[in-house]
Amino acid sequence: MEKVKKKIGSFSFWNWVTASIIFRLILIYFPKNLNLSSRPEVSTPLTSFRRLAEGYWLKQSFMSPYAGSMYHGSPLLLSLLGPLTINSLVSVIADVVSAMLIRATGQNLRLAYLRSLESLDLVKQIEVSEFLFSGDIAALIYLCNPFTIVACVGLSTSPIENMAVILCLYGACSRLIPLAAFGWVIATHLSLYPAILIIPVIFLLGCGPDSPPRKLFLQRHQQKEVLNQSKLPPRFSWGPVIHFAFWAFLWSVYVLVLCGISLKQFGGLWEMFKSTYGFILTVEDLSPNIGVLWYFFAEVFEFFRNFFLIVFHVNILFMILPLAIRLRHRPCYLAFVYVAICSMLKSYPSVGDSALYLGLLGWFVNELADMQFSLFLFCGYVGVSLLSPVMHNLWIWRGTGNANFYFATAMVYACLQIVLVVEGVSAMLNHDRKLRNLITGKPQDAKS
């Protein structure tokens, strides 16, 4: 029966994948009036293909690609994507590859989770046969998500950045250490914020994929008065982590050398650091987007600007350690939480960032089955997606509104993301408590 369900699910999966690709191609080649590339929700100063085309033109004219403060991306993207700035097929391919990597990683996580339940002797208490294929669901959420589609059709580099992040997590889950290091280096090089993913990657390489806490396995086997080491999760191993650090160093040197060669006549690496990472950290461009920093720094006094820059950026760092301690046994879920937090607090967010963490959330559809406010969050995301273009139109084009109209939707969007992260973490911890209660024989609704 399981094999039949798997075949039917696989057939339906590939139908949805084909439909999503065809839908993207229709939007790319038929309607010419969508103008998604000019939407502030889709393109930012860091992800806009139009700015990349401007940088490519400057470089072809033997000028610095960072002259004029238009382009703020990697010089490697100029060489790889510069001739293709009018073609969205690159984004379509990136989306499909990302979905396949998400699917493969989800399958690995599901198998690891089922093995954990078997080791805990909880297969009979939990209806394993009704578990959904989380890899397929996560891949389809990513492919069919309207946020992913508009980021692809709107000529944004977000699909490529997302693919690098997913490649890193896939390599770590599959123990393909050079691939994981390559994905992490490229993702960090393109947008800086994925650097914090090194913590879940270290947990993945040192301990393996997500599983219940190790103490639950010890408690179960102590009850049976037999300690079977083969059924326990592996202890932390530094060997793969050191191997990852070695490959990450090699890839970093390789990327920096290529960037240095590309910019040898235009100021070298310092020019790149100042125009990319410096641009991200100083929030120089205050054009509207779906984040909250543009409005805040447009209103704050210049005297306090540096102080609040430190506050906002350090806020991300303050959350890293507590979350890592609490979710160290679930590194992939920790990666999802980190990506969602960065999407909230980064300098220039776009819907492509939300598409990434919503796709990763699909990996945990079984564990988060009892998550609260799911319908509220779904309706909230739909409402913000519809209201944001309307408020922007009233403010910029019709002149019947002001910046507060558009900023209000950005605030609601940020609140929805906060609720998603808080409720998601709470649901995951409650799931672990449920497993502990099944082992100890306590009522399943116990919260201790």
Disulfide bonds with the S-S distance in Angstrom:
none
